[in-house]
Amino acid sequence: MVEIKKILGRSRSVVIEEIRMKKSLTLFSCVSILCSVTGHISVFVAPTAILKYTGSVGLSLILWIFGGVMNLFLALCFTELATMFPKAGGPYFFILKVFGPFSGFMIMWGYILLITGPFWAFVSYCASLYILQLFFVNCEPPDVAVKLFAVWILVSFVAINCVYVKLVTKIQSILTLTKILALLLIIVCGAISLATDGPENISDVWEGTVDKPIVVAMAFFFSVFTFGGWQIVVNLMEEVKNPGRDLPRAIHVSFLIITLEFVLVNLAYYVVLTKREILQSAAIAVLFFEKFYSPLKPVLSILVAVTAIGVLNASILGHSRVLLAAARNNQAPFFLSMISTKFFTPWPAIFALLVWSSIMLLSGELFTFMELISLFSLLLSLSVVVALLYLRWKQPHAERPYKASLYIPISQLVLLVVVFMLCVYEEPYKLGRGLVILAAGIPFYIVGVKWKSKPKIYTNYMERLTLSVQKTLLVSKSE
């Protein structure tokens, strides 16, 4: 689909055509993406933190279930707005439409700065680390080697995403299967251990239960955000063939699969490992196979690495659409809204995010920024739930292809406010640092968006840059 988009230039007119992305994502594609990114690789490392706060096997398993259910409810809130506004950009586009350009810009700023860049860097680093561990059996691989190989992985999958969406979704199905196989392998090994050695480690599932509400609440915070990542799929609504039908179904199916698998995987951990061993481990899945059957450790490394690559692949597919949507709404340089006329993918937006994530990967500040992802995700989710309730109040009769039960957004609003207050109490420094980074977007909004009469030297430069990018995209079509 092609339409006239914009005319640039003061002394000359340059007509730019908008090439819209194809609707190529089916129900199966949505389920595949959701199963890959939901929880990303947290189940291989996060159980230690949850057990630390809960103190007992029984309560930790309950919180894993509760975290899955609460994320399902939150995903349904996102789904209602996504089916009302089936455009690229997901939560950015929702907030822009409901609360205006400033709120939309701040959401986009935080999303790109505090989620996209750090997350791409994190999952590519994890994939690189697990692959290189196969060649460094008795020691840790050099950090420089891990980062350089991670950059190669990142660049490779950016290139694949720029080729064709259908190819990406086919690859994604294979990568999602790898994650499911890794989880099933742990579950089967846990069942074998339970049958042969008995339930000694879980004979008293309530032993050591922590009775301090605020500590348990922190454990809930971890369990909720270990199911994160599913938000990516709402960024792709413009490419879903039947969003009103397929997205709600995909959400329900995916969360049923992931929640069940995560609970069973944690149960397998508790069957094979003691509580003390779990609490002392930073990579619980590796320790699991080391104790159960050490020759399987290389198999696990490969599966986890491929799982991380699958998360990266889906993230590139989804996150780039936020920057694309911002550029379409004149809140980012216009050339970032352009799409390859041959492959119908947003090359400029993807390349821009590649640069930022590579900087994050090589800067040494990766894990510092990773701490802020959960906090911004919390603010993002709170903004979306408030937007949904606001539209229910102001536009009760608006067309809603999918409508969540009212108790779902209300319960999420209460929960998110409580968790936010908990963050203020427990981590005021981290929260304050995140708010400072967000506030840094205000001058960029004033200069880049509100200031309309920019100097001629700037507008001429942006014209030349836009024409250069357009020419590159057209050349790719002719080739």
Backbone torsions as a table, in degrees:
resi	resn	phi	psi	omega
1	MET	NA	133.7	-176.6
2	VAL	-130.1	137.5	173.9
3	GLU	-146.7	156.7	178.4
4	ILE	-69.6	128.7	-173.9
5	LYS	-102.8	-50.8	-169.1
6	LYS	-161.8	155.2	173.7
7	ILE	-118.9	124.6	-177.9
8	LEU	-107.5	160.7	170.6
9	GLY	98.9	148.0	178.6
10	ARG	-97.8	-40.8	-177.3
11	SER	-95.7	-15.8	-179.4
12	ARG	-145.0	151.7	-179.8
13	SER	-99.4	132.1	178.0
14	VAL	-124.1	115.1	-178.1
15	VAL	-87.6	126.0	179.1
16	ILE	-112.4	130.8	178.0
17	GLU	-99.0	141.1	176.2
18	GLU	-96.4	123.1	176.0
19	ILE	-100.9	112.6	-178.2
20	ARG	-80.9	149.4	-179.2
21	MET	-74.8	149.2	-177.2
22	LYS	-75.0	149.3	173.4
23	LYS	-84.0	92.5	-173.1
24	SER	-116.8	-3.4	-175.8
25	LEU	-95.0	124.2	179.4
26	THR	-99.1	-179.2	175.5
27	LEU	-58.1	-44.4	179.9
28	PHE	-62.5	-39.7	178.6
29	SER	-62.3	-43.0	179.7
30	CYS	-64.3	-43.8	178.3
31	VAL	-62.1	-42.1	-179.5
32	SER	-61.6	-46.1	179.4
33	ILE	-64.8	-44.2	-178.1
34	LEU	-64.2	-43.6	-179.7
35	CYS	-65.5	-28.7	179.7
36	SER	-76.5	-47.4	-171.7
37	VAL	-89.3	-24.5	-178.4
38	THR	-66.6	116.6	-177.8
39	GLY	81.6	-6.2	-178.0
40	HIS	33.1	-114.9	179.5
41	ILE	-114.4	20.5	-175.2
42	SER	-63.4	-32.6	-176.7
43	VAL	-65.0	-17.2	178.2
44	PHE	-86.5	-11.2	-176.9
45	VAL	-134.9	-27.2	-170.1
46	ALA	-76.8	-25.7	-176.3
47	PRO	-54.1	-28.6	179.2
48	THR	-60.9	-46.0	-178.0
49	ALA	-65.4	-40.7	-178.6
50	ILE	-67.9	-41.8	177.8
51	LEU	-64.5	-36.1	180.0
52	LYS	-59.8	-40.6	-177.5
53	TYR	-82.0	-32.5	-177.6
54	THR	-85.6	-38.0	178.2
55	GLY	87.2	-15.4	-177.4
56	SER	-138.9	156.0	179.0
57	VAL	-63.7	-46.4	-175.3
58	GLY	-61.1	-48.7	-177.7
59	LEU	-68.1	-35.6	179.2
60	SER	-65.1	-39.6	178.1
61	LEU	-66.1	-38.0	177.4
62	ILE	-62.0	-41.5	-178.9
63	LEU	-70.4	-30.6	173.5
64	TRP	-64.2	-41.6	177.7
65	ILE	-65.9	-45.9	-178.3
66	PHE	-63.0	-40.3	177.5
67	GLY	-60.9	-40.3	177.9
68	GLY	-64.7	-43.0	-179.0
69	VAL	-66.3	-43.8	-179.4
70	MET	-65.4	-37.4	175.7
71	ASN	-68.4	-33.4	174.7
72	LEU	-61.3	-46.4	178.8
73	PHE	-60.7	-44.2	179.9
74	LEU	-64.3	-39.6	178.3
75	ALA	-63.0	-34.5	177.9
76	LEU	-69.4	-32.0	174.0
77	CYS	-64.2	-45.8	176.7
78	PHE	-60.9	-38.1	-177.1
79	THR	-63.5	-41.3	179.8
80	GLU	-59.3	-46.6	179.5
81	LEU	-69.9	-35.7	-179.5
82	ALA	-64.5	-35.4	179.1
83	THR	-79.5	-22.4	173.2
84	MET	-75.9	-36.5	-178.8
85	PHE	-124.4	75.6	-175.7
86	PRO	-78.3	64.6	-179.2
87	LYS	-123.3	158.4	176.1
88	ALA	-61.5	144.3	177.0
89	GLY	115.5	-20.6	174.7
90	GLY	54.1	-124.7	-174.7
91	PRO	-59.2	-32.1	176.1
92	TYR	-59.3	-46.7	-177.6
93	PHE	-67.6	-37.7	178.2
94	PHE	-59.7	-52.3	-175.7
95	ILE	-65.1	-38.1	177.9
96	LEU	-59.1	-46.1	-177.4
97	LYS	-70.4	-35.2	-174.4
98	VAL	-87.4	-44.3	-171.8
99	PHE	-112.8	-0.7	173.5
100	GLY	99.5	175.9	-171.4
101	PRO	-64.9	-38.3	-177.7
102	PHE	-64.8	-48.2	179.3
103	SER	-62.0	-41.0	178.1
104	GLY	-62.1	-43.4	180.0
105	PHE	-62.5	-42.4	-178.1
106	MET	-66.1	-36.2	175.6
107	ILE	-65.0	-44.1	178.9
108	MET	-63.1	-43.6	-180.0
109	TRP	-57.9	-50.8	-179.9
110	GLY	-66.3	-37.1	-178.6
111	TYR	-63.8	-45.7	-178.7
112	ILE	-70.9	-45.0	-172.9
113	LEU	-75.4	-42.8	-170.0
114	LEU	-105.2	-9.0	178.0
115	ILE	-119.5	-58.6	-171.3
116	THR	-61.1	-58.3	-177.7
117	GLY	-57.9	-54.4	179.4
118	PRO	-61.4	-36.7	-175.4
119	PHE	-71.8	-44.5	176.4
120	TRP	-58.4	-44.1	-180.0
121	ALA	-63.4	-42.0	-177.1
122	PHE	-63.8	-50.0	-175.5
123	VAL	-71.4	-33.3	176.1
124	SER	-69.0	-36.4	176.6
125	TYR	-64.5	-43.4	179.0
126	CYS	-63.4	-42.6	178.2
127	ALA	-61.4	-44.6	178.9
128	SER	-62.5	-43.9	-178.0
129	LEU	-61.2	-46.0	-177.9
130	TYR	-68.9	-33.4	178.2
131	ILE	-69.7	-46.0	-178.0
132	LEU	-69.5	-23.8	177.1
133	GLN	-63.0	-22.0	176.5
134	LEU	-65.8	-25.6	-177.3
135	PHE	-102.9	-8.5	176.4
136	PHE	-121.1	78.5	-169.8
137	VAL	-68.4	-44.4	-172.9
138	ASN	-104.7	11.4	179.6
139	CYS	-156.2	168.0	178.3
140	GLU	-80.1	138.7	176.5
141	PRO	-66.0	148.3	179.2
142	PRO	-58.1	138.2	-176.1
143	ASP	-63.2	-35.6	178.4
144	VAL	-62.2	-43.3	179.4
145	ALA	-64.1	-40.5	179.7
146	VAL	-61.9	-44.4	-177.7
147	LYS	-68.4	-41.4	-179.9
148	LEU	-65.8	-41.5	177.8
149	PHE	-67.4	-34.5	177.1
150	ALA	-64.0	-38.8	176.8
151	VAL	-62.7	-41.4	178.5
152	TRP	-61.9	-43.4	177.3
153	ILE	-60.9	-45.5	-178.4
154	LEU	-61.3	-48.1	-179.6
155	VAL	-63.7	-40.1	-178.9
156	SER	-61.7	-44.8	-176.9
157	PHE	-80.1	-23.0	168.9
158	VAL	-64.3	-43.0	178.6
159	ALA	-60.9	-42.6	179.1
160	ILE	-63.0	-42.0	179.8
161	ASN	-66.5	-24.8	178.9
162	CYS	-81.8	-10.6	-176.0
163	VAL	-81.4	-55.8	-175.5
164	TYR	-169.3	131.8	-176.6
165	VAL	-63.2	-38.6	-179.3
166	LYS	-62.5	-38.9	177.4
167	LEU	-64.1	-41.2	179.7
168	VAL	-61.6	-45.1	-179.1
169	THR	-67.4	-32.0	175.6
170	LYS	-67.7	-44.2	176.4
171	ILE	-61.3	-40.2	-177.8
172	GLN	-61.1	-37.2	178.6
173	SER	-61.4	-41.1	179.6
174	ILE	-67.7	-43.2	-178.7
175	LEU	-66.9	-36.3	176.6
176	THR	-64.3	-40.7	177.5
177	LEU	-59.2	-36.5	178.5
178	THR	-62.4	-43.0	178.1
179	LYS	-62.4	-44.3	179.8
180	ILE	-63.5	-38.4	177.7
181	LEU	-64.1	-40.8	178.4
182	ALA	-61.5	-44.0	179.2
183	LEU	-67.1	-41.5	179.2
184	LEU	-65.3	-35.3	178.2
185	LEU	-61.9	-43.2	178.0
186	ILE	-64.6	-42.6	-179.5
187	ILE	-62.7	-45.1	-179.6
188	VAL	-63.9	-43.1	178.6
189	CYS	-63.3	-38.3	176.5
190	GLY	-64.3	-40.7	177.7
191	ALA	-64.2	-40.1	178.0
192	ILE	-63.2	-43.7	178.9
193	SER	-63.7	-39.0	178.5
194	LEU	-64.4	-39.3	-178.9
195	ALA	-71.9	-33.4	-175.5
196	THR	-92.9	-39.9	-175.0
197	ASP	-104.2	-12.7	179.0
198	GLY	85.0	172.6	-174.5
199	PRO	-91.9	43.7	-175.3
200	GLU	-59.9	-42.6	-176.0
201	ASN	-72.7	-16.2	-179.3
202	ILE	-121.1	28.8	-179.1
203	SER	-65.8	-31.3	176.4
204	ASP	-128.9	93.9	-172.3
205	VAL	-71.5	-16.1	-177.3
206	TRP	-101.9	2.7	-179.4
207	GLU	-64.2	128.0	177.2
208	GLY	84.1	10.3	-178.3
209	THR	-57.9	129.3	179.0
210	VAL	-78.9	133.9	-177.1
211	ASP	-109.5	16.3	177.1
212	LYS	-94.1	116.4	-174.9
213	PRO	-56.6	-39.8	-176.5
214	ILE	-68.8	-32.1	177.6
215	VAL	-70.3	-42.2	177.1
216	VAL	-63.9	-36.8	178.4
217	ALA	-63.1	-37.5	176.4
218	MET	-63.9	-38.1	176.2
219	ALA	-63.2	-38.8	177.2
220	PHE	-63.9	-39.1	176.6
221	PHE	-55.6	-45.2	178.6
222	PHE	-65.5	-42.6	-176.2
223	SER	-66.6	-35.8	178.8
224	VAL	-65.0	-47.0	-173.2
225	PHE	-84.2	-9.5	171.1
226	THR	-73.7	-12.0	174.1
227	PHE	-96.6	8.9	-176.6
228	GLY	-69.9	170.3	178.8
229	GLY	111.1	-22.4	-176.5
230	TRP	-66.0	-19.7	-177.6
231	GLN	-58.8	-20.8	-177.5
232	ILE	-57.3	-36.9	-171.7
233	VAL	-65.8	-30.1	-179.5
234	VAL	-72.8	-17.6	174.9
235	ASN	-70.3	-16.6	-173.3
236	LEU	-102.1	14.7	-171.5
237	MET	-59.7	-30.8	-179.4
238	GLU	-65.4	-19.8	-176.7
239	GLU	-105.6	1.0	178.2
240	VAL	-85.2	131.5	-174.6
241	LYS	-64.1	-44.5	-178.9
242	ASN	-136.2	78.6	-172.3
243	PRO	-62.0	-38.7	-178.3
244	GLY	-63.3	-30.3	180.0
245	ARG	-95.5	-45.9	-169.0
246	ASP	-77.4	-39.0	-175.2
247	LEU	-65.6	-48.5	177.8
248	PRO	-59.2	-40.8	178.5
249	ARG	-63.5	-43.4	-179.4
250	ALA	-63.3	-39.5	178.8
251	ILE	-61.8	-48.7	-178.9
252	HIS	-63.1	-47.1	-178.2
253	VAL	-63.6	-45.9	-175.8
254	SER	-65.3	-43.6	-178.9
255	PHE	-69.6	-32.0	174.5
256	LEU	-62.2	-46.1	-179.1
257	ILE	-65.0	-51.1	-174.2
258	ILE	-67.3	-44.9	-179.1
259	THR	-62.1	-44.9	178.8
260	LEU	-61.1	-45.7	-179.4
261	GLU	-65.1	-42.8	-179.0
262	PHE	-62.7	-41.8	179.5
263	VAL	-65.0	-44.9	-179.7
264	LEU	-66.8	-36.7	177.2
265	VAL	-63.8	-44.1	177.9
266	ASN	-63.8	-38.2	176.7
267	LEU	-63.0	-39.3	177.0
268	ALA	-62.8	-41.9	176.2
269	TYR	-56.3	-46.0	-175.6
270	TYR	-69.3	-28.0	178.3
271	VAL	-70.3	-41.5	-174.3
272	VAL	-86.7	-38.7	-174.2
273	LEU	-107.2	151.1	173.6
274	THR	-81.9	163.2	178.6
275	LYS	-60.4	-38.2	-179.7
276	ARG	-64.3	-42.4	178.9
277	GLU	-63.4	-40.5	179.6
278	ILE	-65.2	-44.2	-177.1
279	LEU	-66.9	-23.3	-179.2
280	GLN	-95.0	1.3	-175.0
281	SER	-107.6	136.2	175.0
282	ALA	-94.4	-18.2	179.4
283	ALA	-130.9	81.2	-170.1
284	ILE	-63.5	-34.1	-178.7
285	ALA	-66.0	-38.4	177.8
286	VAL	-64.5	-45.3	178.2
287	LEU	-62.3	-36.5	179.4
288	PHE	-57.1	-50.3	-178.0
289	PHE	-75.8	-27.6	176.2
290	GLU	-62.8	-37.1	179.9
291	LYS	-85.4	-36.4	-177.4
292	PHE	-75.0	-53.7	-178.9
293	TYR	-164.7	97.0	-170.6
294	SER	-58.5	-32.0	177.2
295	PRO	-59.5	-16.3	179.1
296	LEU	-82.1	-8.0	-178.3
297	LYS	-58.2	-44.0	177.5
298	PRO	-61.6	-36.0	177.8
299	VAL	-62.2	-44.1	178.8
300	LEU	-62.7	-43.1	-179.7
301	SER	-57.4	-43.0	179.6
302	ILE	-65.2	-44.9	-178.0
303	LEU	-64.6	-42.1	179.9
304	VAL	-67.6	-39.6	178.1
305	ALA	-61.2	-45.2	180.0
306	VAL	-68.0	-34.7	175.7
307	THR	-61.6	-44.6	178.0
308	ALA	-61.9	-39.0	177.6
309	ILE	-64.1	-38.5	177.2
310	GLY	-62.7	-40.8	176.7
311	VAL	-64.0	-43.1	178.2
312	LEU	-60.7	-44.8	-179.4
313	ASN	-58.9	-46.6	179.5
314	ALA	-68.3	-34.8	180.0
315	SER	-66.4	-41.9	177.1
316	ILE	-61.3	-41.4	179.4
317	LEU	-61.3	-43.1	-173.4
318	GLY	-89.7	-44.2	-173.8
319	HIS	-66.0	-33.9	-177.4
320	SER	-63.3	-23.9	-177.9
321	ARG	-71.5	-22.0	177.2
322	VAL	-68.5	-47.0	177.9
323	LEU	-64.9	-37.4	175.7
324	LEU	-58.9	-47.2	-179.1
325	ALA	-65.0	-38.7	178.7
326	ALA	-63.1	-41.5	178.7
327	ALA	-66.0	-36.6	177.5
328	ARG	-61.7	-31.5	-177.5
329	ASN	-98.1	21.2	176.2
330	ASN	60.3	30.6	176.4
331	GLN	-112.5	11.5	173.6
332	ALA	-154.9	160.2	179.7
333	PRO	-49.8	136.5	-171.2
334	PHE	-59.8	-34.0	-177.1
335	PHE	-62.6	-19.6	178.6
336	LEU	-73.0	-11.4	177.3
337	SER	-88.4	-4.9	-175.8
338	MET	-77.1	151.4	-176.7
339	ILE	-127.6	142.0	176.6
340	SER	-58.2	128.5	-179.4
341	THR	-76.1	-10.6	178.0
342	LYS	-97.5	-43.8	-173.3
343	PHE	-106.0	-8.3	178.4
344	PHE	56.8	43.4	175.8
345	THR	-129.6	149.5	-173.9
346	PRO	-81.9	76.5	-178.2
347	TRP	-52.9	-52.5	-175.9
348	PRO	-59.0	-43.2	179.9
349	ALA	-64.2	-41.9	179.9
350	ILE	-64.3	-43.5	-179.4
351	PHE	-65.5	-37.8	179.1
352	ALA	-62.8	-42.8	178.8
353	LEU	-70.1	-30.1	174.9
354	LEU	-61.1	-42.8	179.9
355	VAL	-62.5	-46.3	-178.3
356	TRP	-65.3	-44.5	-179.3
357	SER	-67.4	-33.5	176.8
358	SER	-66.8	-38.8	175.7
359	ILE	-61.9	-43.8	178.0
360	MET	-61.6	-40.3	-177.0
361	LEU	-67.1	-39.7	-174.0
362	LEU	-93.3	-9.9	-173.6
363	SER	-77.4	-22.1	-175.3
364	GLY	88.1	-1.8	-179.2
365	GLU	-102.2	16.8	-173.4
366	LEU	-57.1	-53.9	-173.3
367	PHE	-74.9	-22.8	173.2
368	THR	-63.8	-45.1	179.0
369	PHE	-71.8	-30.8	-179.9
370	MET	-61.0	-29.4	178.7
371	GLU	-64.2	-25.0	-176.4
372	LEU	-87.0	-12.1	-176.3
373	ILE	-61.6	-47.2	-178.7
374	SER	-62.9	-38.4	-178.6
375	LEU	-67.2	-42.9	177.5
376	PHE	-69.2	-35.8	176.5
377	SER	-59.3	-37.5	177.8
378	LEU	-63.7	-46.8	178.7
379	LEU	-64.5	-38.9	178.3
380	LEU	-62.7	-47.3	-179.3
381	SER	-63.5	-41.4	178.7
382	LEU	-61.8	-40.2	179.1
383	SER	-64.3	-41.1	-179.2
384	VAL	-67.1	-42.9	179.6
385	VAL	-64.6	-41.3	177.5
386	VAL	-63.1	-40.7	178.0
387	ALA	-62.1	-41.3	179.1
388	LEU	-62.7	-47.5	-179.9
389	LEU	-65.8	-34.7	177.5
390	TYR	-63.5	-43.0	178.9
391	LEU	-68.5	-35.3	175.8
392	ARG	-60.8	-34.6	-178.7
393	TRP	-79.2	-47.6	-174.2
394	LYS	-83.1	-32.2	-177.3
395	GLN	-130.3	66.1	-175.5
396	PRO	-65.9	-23.3	-176.4
397	HIS	-104.6	10.3	178.2
398	ALA	-64.9	151.3	-179.4
399	GLU	-67.4	126.5	179.3
400	ARG	-130.1	99.7	178.3
401	PRO	-56.7	-30.6	173.1
402	TYR	-134.1	135.5	-179.5
403	LYS	-130.5	118.2	178.9
404	ALA	-76.2	149.0	175.3
405	SER	-59.0	144.0	-172.3
406	LEU	-60.2	-33.0	-177.8
407	TYR	-65.5	-21.6	-178.3
408	ILE	-68.8	-55.2	178.0
409	PRO	-65.9	-32.7	179.5
410	ILE	-65.9	-45.8	179.0
411	SER	-63.2	-36.6	179.2
412	GLN	-68.9	-37.2	178.4
413	LEU	-61.7	-46.9	179.0
414	VAL	-61.5	-47.2	-178.2
415	LEU	-61.3	-46.7	-176.3
416	LEU	-66.7	-37.1	176.8
417	VAL	-64.4	-43.2	179.1
418	VAL	-62.2	-45.4	-179.7
419	VAL	-65.1	-37.9	178.3
420	PHE	-63.6	-44.2	177.7
421	MET	-62.7	-35.7	176.6
422	LEU	-62.8	-41.8	178.6
423	CYS	-63.5	-40.6	178.6
424	VAL	-61.5	-40.0	-177.7
425	TYR	-73.9	-44.3	-172.9
426	GLU	-86.8	-37.6	-173.1
427	GLU	-131.5	59.3	-177.4
428	PRO	-63.6	-34.1	-178.8
429	TYR	-66.4	-47.2	-179.4
430	LYS	-64.5	-41.1	179.4
431	LEU	-63.6	-44.4	179.4
432	GLY	-62.0	-39.8	178.8
433	ARG	-64.5	-39.9	178.1
434	GLY	-64.8	-39.3	179.1
435	LEU	-67.6	-33.3	176.9
436	VAL	-65.0	-42.8	178.5
437	ILE	-63.0	-40.3	176.8
438	LEU	-64.0	-43.9	-178.5
439	ALA	-62.6	-24.9	178.5
440	ALA	-64.2	-16.5	178.2
441	GLY	-76.9	-16.8	-176.3
442	ILE	-61.5	-50.0	178.1
443	PRO	-62.3	-32.0	176.9
444	PHE	-66.4	-36.1	177.3
445	TYR	-66.4	-42.8	-178.0
446	ILE	-64.4	-46.9	-176.7
447	VAL	-77.1	-43.8	-172.6
448	GLY	-82.6	-30.9	-174.0
449	VAL	-110.5	-50.9	-174.4
450	LYS	-74.7	-34.5	-177.9
451	TRP	-77.8	105.4	-173.9
452	LYS	-88.0	-37.1	-175.5
453	SER	-92.1	69.6	-178.6
454	LYS	-75.8	158.6	-179.8
455	PRO	-58.0	149.4	-177.9
456	LYS	-62.1	-34.1	179.9
457	ILE	-61.9	-35.1	178.9
458	TYR	-71.4	-46.6	-178.1
459	THR	-65.3	-37.4	177.4
460	ASN	-64.5	-41.5	179.0
461	TYR	-62.6	-44.0	-179.7
462	MET	-66.2	-34.0	175.7
463	GLU	-61.8	-48.9	-179.8
464	ARG	-62.8	-40.2	179.1
465	LEU	-64.8	-42.9	179.0
466	THR	-62.3	-44.3	179.1
467	LEU	-65.2	-36.6	178.5
468	SER	-64.5	-43.5	178.9
469	VAL	-66.3	-42.0	179.1
470	GLN	-61.4	-41.9	179.5
471	LYS	-63.1	-40.4	178.6
472	THR	-61.9	-42.3	-178.8
473	LEU	-68.2	-37.4	178.0
474	LEU	-69.4	-35.8	176.1
475	VAL	-63.0	-39.6	179.3
476	SER	-63.0	-30.3	177.5
477	LYS	-71.0	-43.8	-178.5
478	SER	-65.9	-29.0	178.4
479	GLU	-74.8	NA	NA
